[in-house]
Amino acid sequence: MTVKPGVPSFIGRIGFDNEKYLQLQMQMILQRMEQCDGKLYLECGGKLLFDMHASRVLPGYDPNVKMRVFQAFKDKLDVIICINSKDIERGKVHGDFGISYDVEVFKMIDDFAAWGIEVRRVVITRFRGEPNSVTLKERLERRGVSVYFHTPIPGYPNDVDMIVSDEGYGRNPYIPTERPVVIVTAPGPGSGKLGTCLGQLYHDYKAGRHSGYSKFETFPIWNLGIDHPVNVAYEAATADIGDFNMIDHFYVAATGQIAVNYNRDLEAYPLLRRILEKITGKEAVFNSPTAMGVNCCGFGITDDEVVRWASKQEIIRRYYRCACEYAQGLGSIDAVHRCKELMERCGITVEDRPAVGPEREALKLAQEQNKGNRGVSCAAAIELKNGLVVTSHNSPLMHAASAMILNALKCLAGIPEGIDLISSQIIQSITDMKRDNLNGRGVSLNLDETLICLAMAATVNTAAKSALEHLSELRGCECHLSHVPSPGDLSGLRKIGVNVTSEPLYPSSSFRNF
């Protein structure tokens, strides 16, 4: 184990006031609701629950605060979840949870229920008869969820006369709701939320109900600068789909004030305005895409310095994520280059991530010690909240991530390096079983396995018990690995709550590395 003194850490500092944000956001949404002579369809971009991106770039942000907003007036809410049929077919995966979008729909329904909000409506958009979408519909209906298919509209997005007609929006089924505010959300971007909102408006106006539309999207934060790291971090988070921030010139023309929005909203606004005016038969209520929004997030920031630091760290994390996805065949080189450009724009490099340099030093040391052996050297480093950086490397008994977490716990608990938290006999017994009885090839303990062993050891080992009591202190810490983590390591790090990055390399000389 190597413990390196770091610079004073920003980890653990608070930069966001949840209570202030909650009150402002609730008031804004209810005000929009009162302006509608019908329903308010609220298109919700980003994540309503477990918004880990927001909590990373806005330290102190409760990842479920938006759900707290809705819970405050849940008696006025209905929910529609949208999912794109193409995402179902290709098994698109949610990055923060490692689960596919179709599984995420079930998770969202359960998560809403835990907050006392029932979800009984799902729409599968851009449906062309895909078999997996039909299967998902059947699975949801067995749970009492009403499922609707929306098919692509001919002439979309340019033929407004076709779109706003019985052969356009009118061809897709109306989704009945009972309450005045209808949240339209999805597992991820490109799921058809806007089209669903507009289709509902079309049916409502045809039936004489003068409903309204607004957008609830956290990023980019409209009242921060276009080059503020929070907004640049949004560009990094959407590097795979090519979003970028722009000044909302419609808002500037109408108000004389600067506002930031993103390219797709600005590009779509003239068409969206035409569609809304054709649906309603009157001039559009909102004079810009920013004015359509109800986002109050920027008013909750209390410490701009810590928010800037956290956002720059997120940009680096996104670069590493894109690089690893490319190495694994899951992403594009364009996304990697885009994140690299964003780092340059903010004047940062990967070395600005405090765990990167120590990890590389630990890897070199491990490689020197491992000369002549057939094994592959791996290393890991974690930045603690006190500014210390703890490093480790792999061994025949344990993954580098496992050793890193045990070393960090020793450091936090004040346990000397030479004291074993888990007896070597227990570890050896498990590795023997994995090799001899389970025919395992990689027998050293991954982090998931190591945490279970640590919990068992804590029943008989006072040092292990003391170390385990400090496990929660690792939540929010920053770590870096020399290699793409194994599923067991990544799972363990996610459970602990560590923000992890890794080099886009495989821990094997048998693979060509990126």
Secondary structure, DSSP 8 states (H G I E B T S, - for coil): -EEE--S---TT---B-HHHHHHHHHHHHHHHHHT-BS-EEEEE-S-SS--HHHHHHSTT--TTHHHHHHHTTGGGEEEEEEEEHHHHHHT-EETTTTEEHHHHHHHHHHHHHHTT----EEEEES-S--HHHHHHHHHHHHTT-EEEE----TTTTT-HHHHSSTTTGGGS------SSEEEEE-SSTTSSHHHHHHHHHHHHHHTT-B-EEEEE--SS-TTS-TTSHHHHHHHHHTTTTT--EEE-HHHHHHHS---EEEHHHHHHHHHHHHHHHHHHSS--S-SSHHHHB---GGGGB--HHHHHHHHHHHHHHHHHHHHHHHHTTSS-HHHHHHHHHHHHHHT--GGGSTTHHHHHHHHHHHHHHTTTSSS---EEEEE-TTS-EEEEE--SSB-HHHHHHHHHHHHHHT--TTS-SS-HHHHHHHHHIIIIIS--S--SB-HHHHHHHHHHHTTT-HHHHHHHTTGGGGTT-EEEESS---HHHHHHHHHHT-EEEE-S--SSTTS---
